[in-house]
Amino acid sequence: LQYHRTFGYFISVSKAKSLDVPDHWIRRQTLTNEERFITPELKEREGKIFQLKARVSQREYELFCNLRLLIGNEAKKIRHAAKAISEIDALAGLAELAATNSYIKPVIVSPQNKMKNRELSIVGGRHPVVEQLLVEKSFTPNDIHLGNMTDLIILSGPNASGKSCYLRQIGLLQILAQIGSWIPAESATIGIADQIFTRVGAVDDLAAGQSTFMVEMIETAFILNQATDQSLVLLDEIGRGTSTFDGLSIAWSVSEFLASKIKSRSIFATHYHELNQISEYLNNVENFQVLVAHKNNTLTFLHKVAKGGSIKSYGIEAARLAGVPIEVINNASKVLNRLESNHSKSHSQKAEFPK
């Protein structure tokens, strides 16, 4: 006895036995290896089964409608309970994270405190995600002091030294503090940011006809038009996608605008060492660098942020670490020496930029 969704219930009989079936069986279908039959009694039973299935479906729908009505009448209470449970879940998650990873309670400065409401001071801050991924070594903590005497930090250092990680770390700690979480640090005093702006990474939008550099400029323009003195602005390598002097000029002007016009709390990570000169004539600008140890053409990244501007990018050494062929590395070193020699001859004095 079998069932087919088109034919319903039927009796399947092999070819060898099909000649022995009772006379009142009705042949319904002939296949290669079998014959299919039905009987009046079988069709009657099939009709009852289908009626029961229909009644079951109808009853299920009636019960569903009743349940839906009951839930609808209590929807306000259910939403309230769901919201409370979700808040408890989020807070419990943050609490567990803080308890198991040595987080501390930051001091949140009230916006009404005009003397300190722009302060962003973190001692021994750590990246909450990256530190979880490190297995063989511990995360190197770093400090940040913004919004008091310093509004803009020019952060220089080689590739892969940790500049972008530092920028993201500051943004994440600000967000964690403002949502009510403890943060991975030794101590922290944090003023509320009205907005957090970031320009990190290289992204294009070719479908819209926008190159990487154009997307970078559009995002930069948005930041410069929207940021306030209460904002936190994190910029990574503005001006990379054009010529050296074009990019340097844009980076320089953006830095000046942030420090002198907007006066937002800002960090500008860059390879343009010339930007270190801005601190010479703007008192609210500080130079910081990510420290590295360079010995015998070998770079050791210390991942430590310290005062002072870096004077080298160590791009060739980074390429060596990445596995670029030694012939290319050696030739790049020769080209670099030649370019630096020509540059020093044509610029015997330090370059002067508009102040």
Disulfide bonds with the S-S distance in Angstrom:
none
